[in-house]
Amino acid sequence: MEKTTEVNDYLSSKEISRRLRINQKTVSSLVAKHDLSIQKLGYHNKRYSLSQIQAALEGGHSNQANYRFIEPSVTKLYNDFWKLDWDEFIVAADTHSPYLYTPIYDKMLEVADKYKIKKFIHAGDFWNQDQFSYFWIATEDMVDFSDELAYSKKIVNSLTKHFDDVRFFLGSHDIRWWRAMYDRGKCGTYETVWKLLENDKIQVSSYRYCEVGDEWRINHPKNTVRVGGLPAIRMGAKFNRSVIFGHGHWQGWVWDPSGKHMLIAPGCLCDPEKISYKMLWDTSHDEWIPGFVLVRDRTRATIFNMKSDWDLYLGKKKK
């Protein structure tokens, strides 16, 4: 069998099975039998060495009949997501920098200053990076990476000036960019991408969720969830908590069937009119609403958008 030389030798089991014309189960069998290298990029995202698998194949055939499960020498438990003991905080999501909607962003900072809120969580999709999109993107909608990076630095620097604790966890766009950069050999772990912002005051988690106190689960779910639909109710029931979920860009809230927990879509920080795939066709999805959520006294949540009564919340007199 002719050896294959790869710039990136670590591939998915599906890709290795396709290239070597073997069953996918044979890949995992050979890895277990010969203790071959594995790169773990995520819970369901593992990469294996093509050259090592090929060498194992040439050295003999795996014995599927005698295959058994083997306890790995090292097993990571995925239970170290953020569990924060906060009384008051702001949650926003889906900035898609550089498409920030500055009117709602500025109002968010005003609310933070008015109520002395010092904790902030961004629930996924801070970056946009449409140059790595799987879908067709018009040339005029492409933003040069240096411009996106410079604008993103300004946003993050603004956040760390207003909040003492600024946290980001990953969303679909953030993960897409990280994986694309990784496959090109441009970066290693997900932290590498965020270090480009050159701000050591922020914290970033590889999880797509976190928990605050005994009441809140904040996440960027894998599927888009409508606040009034069954998926939102199922999330509330699954975690037995109030849930604030990004990803959909829409806004609203309902009580869960028990009347104990809230299910909240906070809106987005991006400007819908600046994103081509939103504006070029109609859909049946709920409208995107720029907004954010303020939580006070651990359980009291207030949802803000541009139609909020700012005179009431910010104590300003009407002209």
C-alpha positions as CSV (number, residue, x, y, z in Angstrom):
1,M,0.0,0.0,0.0
2,E,1.5,3.4,-1.0
3,K,2.1,5.7,1.9
4,T,0.3,9.0,2.0
5,T,1.9,12.2,3.1
6,E,-0.4,14.9,4.6
7,V,0.2,18.5,5.6
8,N,-2.3,17.8,8.4
9,D,-2.0,14.2,9.3
10,Y,-4.9,14.2,11.8
11,L,-8.3,13.5,10.1
12,S,-11.7,12.3,11.2
13,S,-12.4,8.6,11.2
14,K,-14.9,9.1,8.4
15,E,-12.2,10.7,6.2
16,I,-9.6,8.1,7.0
17,S,-12.0,5.3,6.2
18,R,-12.8,6.9,2.9
19,R,-9.2,7.4,1.9
20,L,-8.0,3.9,3.0
21,R,-11.2,2.2,1.9
22,I,-11.8,0.6,5.3
23,N,-14.8,0.5,7.7
24,Q,-15.0,3.3,10.2
25,K,-15.1,0.8,13.0
26,T,-11.8,-0.6,11.8
27,V,-10.3,2.9,12.6
28,S,-11.4,2.9,16.2
29,S,-10.4,-0.8,16.6
30,L,-6.9,-0.1,15.4
31,V,-6.6,3.0,17.6
32,A,-7.6,0.9,20.7
33,K,-5.5,-2.1,19.8
34,H,-2.3,-0.2,19.1
35,D,-2.8,2.8,21.4
36,L,-2.6,5.3,18.6
37,S,-2.6,9.0,18.9
38,I,-5.9,11.0,19.2
39,Q,-6.5,14.7,19.0
40,K,-9.7,15.6,20.9
41,L,-11.1,18.9,19.6
42,G,-14.5,18.4,21.3
43,Y,-16.7,15.8,22.8
44,H,-17.9,14.6,19.4
45,N,-14.9,15.8,17.4
46,K,-11.8,13.5,17.4
47,R,-9.0,13.3,14.9
48,Y,-6.7,10.3,14.2
49,S,-3.4,10.0,12.5
50,L,-3.7,8.8,8.9
51,S,-0.1,7.6,8.8
52,Q,-0.4,5.7,12.1
53,I,-3.6,4.0,10.9
54,Q,-2.0,3.1,7.6
55,A,1.1,1.7,9.4
56,A,-1.1,-0.4,11.6
57,L,-3.0,-1.8,8.6
58,E,0.2,-2.8,6.9
59,G,1.4,-4.5,10.1
60,G,-1.6,-6.8,10.3
61,H,-5.4,-6.9,10.3
62,S,-7.5,-5.9,13.4
63,N,-9.4,-8.8,14.9
64,Q,-13.0,-7.5,14.9
65,A,-14.2,-10.8,16.3
66,N,-12.2,-10.3,19.5
67,Y,-12.8,-6.6,19.8
68,R,-13.8,-5.4,23.2
69,F,-14.2,-2.1,24.9
70,I,-11.0,-1.0,26.6
71,E,-11.0,1.6,29.4
72,P,-8.8,4.5,28.3
73,S,-5.9,5.4,30.5
74,V,-7.1,9.1,30.6
75,T,-10.7,10.2,30.5
76,K,-11.8,13.8,30.8
77,L,-15.1,14.4,32.6
78,Y,-16.9,17.3,30.9
79,N,-18.3,18.9,34.0
80,D,-16.0,21.9,34.5
81,F,-18.2,24.5,32.8
82,W,-18.7,27.8,34.6
83,K,-20.9,27.7,37.7
84,L,-21.1,31.3,38.7
85,D,-22.4,32.6,42.0
86,W,-23.7,36.0,40.8
87,D,-26.6,38.1,42.0
88,E,-26.7,40.6,39.1
89,F,-25.5,40.4,35.5
90,I,-26.2,41.2,31.9
91,V,-26.5,38.6,29.1
92,A,-26.2,39.4,25.4
93,A,-25.5,37.2,22.4
94,D,-24.7,37.1,18.7
95,T,-22.7,40.3,18.1
96,H,-21.3,39.0,14.8
97,S,-18.6,41.6,14.9
98,P,-18.2,43.9,13.0
99,Y,-22.0,44.1,12.5
100,L,-22.6,45.5,15.9
101,Y,-25.9,47.4,16.4
102,T,-24.5,50.3,18.2
103,P,-27.8,51.9,19.4
104,I,-28.7,48.8,21.6
105,Y,-25.1,48.3,22.6
106,D,-24.8,51.8,23.9
107,K,-28.1,51.4,25.8
108,M,-26.8,48.2,27.3
109,L,-23.8,50.1,28.7
110,E,-26.1,52.8,30.1
111,V,-28.2,50.2,31.9
112,A,-25.0,48.6,33.3
113,D,-23.8,52.0,34.6
114,K,-27.3,53.0,36.0
115,Y,-27.7,49.8,38.0
116,K,-24.0,49.3,38.7
117,I,-23.9,45.9,37.0
118,K,-20.3,44.6,36.8
119,K,-20.8,41.1,35.4
120,F,-21.4,40.3,31.7
121,I,-21.8,37.1,29.7
122,H,-21.8,36.9,25.9
123,A,-23.7,33.8,24.9
124,G,-22.0,32.8,21.7
125,D,-21.3,34.1,18.1
126,F,-19.1,37.1,19.0
127,W,-17.1,36.7,15.8
128,N,-18.7,36.6,12.3
129,Q,-16.0,35.4,9.9
130,D,-18.2,34.8,6.8
131,Q,-15.1,34.1,4.7
132,F,-15.3,30.6,6.3
133,S,-19.0,30.2,5.6
134,Y,-20.2,27.0,4.0
135,F,-22.7,29.1,2.0
136,W,-22.2,31.5,-0.8
137,I,-21.3,35.0,0.3
138,A,-21.2,38.0,-2.0
139,T,-17.8,39.6,-2.4
140,E,-19.2,43.0,-1.3
141,D,-20.3,41.4,2.0
142,M,-16.8,40.1,2.8
143,V,-15.0,42.0,5.6
144,D,-11.2,42.0,5.6
145,F,-9.9,40.0,8.6
146,S,-7.7,42.9,9.8
147,D,-10.8,45.2,9.9
148,E,-12.9,42.7,11.7
149,L,-10.2,42.1,14.3
150,A,-9.6,45.8,14.8
151,Y,-13.4,46.4,15.3
152,S,-13.6,43.4,17.7
153,K,-10.8,44.8,19.8
154,K,-12.8,48.0,20.2
155,I,-15.9,46.2,21.4
156,V,-14.0,44.0,23.9
157,N,-12.0,47.0,25.3
158,S,-15.3,48.8,25.7
159,L,-16.8,45.9,27.6
160,T,-13.8,45.6,30.0
161,K,-14.0,49.3,30.8
162,H,-17.7,49.0,31.9
163,F,-17.7,45.5,33.5
164,D,-15.3,43.9,36.0
165,D,-16.0,40.4,34.8
166,V,-16.5,39.8,31.0
167,R,-17.0,36.3,29.8
168,F,-17.5,34.7,26.4
169,F,-18.5,31.1,25.5
170,L,-18.5,29.7,22.1
171,G,-21.2,29.8,19.4
172,S,-21.5,28.3,16.0
173,H,-19.6,31.1,14.2
174,D,-16.8,31.1,16.8
175,I,-16.4,27.3,16.5
176,R,-16.5,27.4,12.7
177,W,-13.7,30.0,12.6
178,W,-11.6,28.1,15.1
179,R,-11.9,24.8,13.2
180,A,-11.1,26.5,9.9
181,M,-8.0,28.1,11.3
182,Y,-7.0,24.8,13.0
183,D,-7.4,22.8,9.7
184,R,-5.1,25.4,8.0
185,G,-2.5,25.0,10.7
186,K,-2.9,28.6,11.8
187,C,-3.8,28.0,15.5
188,G,-4.1,25.3,18.1
189,T,-6.6,25.5,20.9
190,Y,-9.7,27.7,20.8
191,E,-8.0,30.2,23.2
192,T,-5.5,31.1,20.3
193,V,-8.3,32.9,18.4
194,W,-9.4,35.0,21.4
195,K,-5.8,36.0,22.2
196,L,-5.8,37.9,19.0
197,L,-8.0,40.4,20.8
198,E,-5.0,41.3,23.1
199,N,-7.2,41.8,26.2
200,D,-6.3,39.7,29.2
201,K,-9.3,40.9,31.2
202,I,-11.8,38.6,29.4
203,Q,-12.4,34.9,30.1
204,V,-13.5,32.4,27.4
205,S,-15.0,28.9,27.8
206,S,-14.9,26.0,25.3
207,Y,-18.4,25.0,26.6
208,R,-21.4,26.4,24.8
209,Y,-23.2,27.1,28.1
210,C,-22.8,28.0,31.8
211,E,-24.9,28.2,34.9
212,V,-25.5,31.1,37.3
213,G,-26.7,30.5,40.8
214,D,-29.5,27.9,41.2
215,E,-31.8,29.5,38.7
216,W,-30.1,30.2,35.3
217,R,-28.8,28.1,32.5
218,I,-27.3,30.3,29.7
219,N,-26.5,28.7,26.4
220,H,-26.0,28.8,22.7
221,P,-27.8,25.6,21.7
222,K,-26.9,23.5,18.7
223,N,-30.3,24.0,17.1
224,T,-32.1,27.3,16.8
225,V,-34.8,27.5,19.4
226,R,-38.0,29.6,19.3
227,V,-39.0,30.9,22.7
228,G,-42.7,30.0,22.3
229,G,-42.1,26.5,21.0
230,L,-41.6,23.0,22.3
231,P,-37.8,23.0,22.1
232,A,-37.6,25.9,24.6
233,I,-40.0,24.1,27.0
234,R,-37.9,20.9,26.6
235,M,-34.7,22.8,27.5
236,G,-36.4,24.3,30.6
237,A,-37.6,20.8,31.7
238,K,-34.3,19.2,30.9
239,F,-32.2,21.5,33.1
240,N,-35.0,22.4,35.6
241,R,-33.8,26.0,35.4
242,S,-34.7,29.2,33.7
243,V,-32.9,29.3,30.4
244,I,-31.5,32.2,28.4
245,F,-30.5,31.0,24.9
246,G,-28.8,32.8,22.1
247,H,-28.3,31.6,18.4
248,G,-31.7,32.5,17.0
249,H,-31.4,36.3,17.2
250,W,-35.0,36.7,18.1
251,Q,-36.4,37.9,21.4
252,G,-39.2,37.0,23.8
253,W,-40.0,35.1,26.9
254,V,-42.5,32.7,28.4
255,W,-43.0,30.8,31.6
256,D,-42.3,27.1,31.5
257,P,-45.4,24.9,32.1
258,S,-44.6,24.7,35.8
259,G,-44.7,28.5,36.2
260,K,-41.4,28.4,38.1
261,H,-38.9,29.1,35.4
262,M,-38.5,31.6,32.5
263,L,-37.5,30.7,29.0
264,I,-35.8,33.8,27.4
265,A,-34.5,34.6,24.0
266,P,-32.4,37.8,24.6
267,G,-32.3,39.1,21.1
268,C,-29.0,39.9,19.4
269,L,-26.3,42.6,19.4
270,C,-25.9,42.5,15.7
271,D,-27.5,44.8,13.1
272,P,-30.0,42.7,11.0
273,E,-29.9,45.2,8.1
274,K,-26.1,44.7,7.7
275,I,-26.2,40.9,7.3
276,S,-26.9,39.8,3.8
277,Y,-28.3,36.3,4.4
278,K,-30.9,37.8,6.7
279,M,-32.0,40.6,4.4
280,L,-31.9,39.0,0.9
281,W,-35.0,36.8,1.4
282,D,-38.0,36.3,3.5
283,T,-38.4,33.4,6.0
284,S,-41.1,32.3,8.4
285,H,-38.7,32.7,11.4
286,D,-39.4,35.2,14.0
287,E,-37.9,38.6,13.3
288,W,-34.4,39.4,14.6
289,I,-34.5,41.9,17.5
290,P,-31.5,43.7,18.8
291,G,-31.6,43.4,22.6
292,F,-30.2,42.0,25.9
293,V,-31.3,40.8,29.3
294,L,-30.6,42.2,32.8
295,V,-30.9,39.9,35.8
296,R,-31.1,41.4,39.3
297,D,-31.6,39.9,42.7
298,R,-30.6,36.5,41.3
299,T,-34.0,35.8,39.6
300,R,-35.6,39.1,38.4
301,A,-35.1,39.3,34.6
302,T,-35.8,42.3,32.4
303,I,-35.6,42.2,28.6
304,F,-34.5,45.3,26.7
305,N,-34.9,46.3,23.1
306,M,-35.1,49.6,21.3
307,K,-38.8,49.9,22.1
308,S,-38.2,49.7,25.9
309,D,-39.3,52.6,28.1
310,W,-35.8,54.1,28.5
311,D,-37.2,57.0,30.5
312,L,-38.5,54.5,33.1
313,Y,-35.4,52.4,33.3
314,L,-32.8,55.1,33.0
315,G,-34.7,57.8,34.9
316,K,-34.5,60.3,32.0
317,K,-37.2,63.0,31.6
318,K,-39.0,63.1,28.3
319,K,-38.3,66.2,26.2
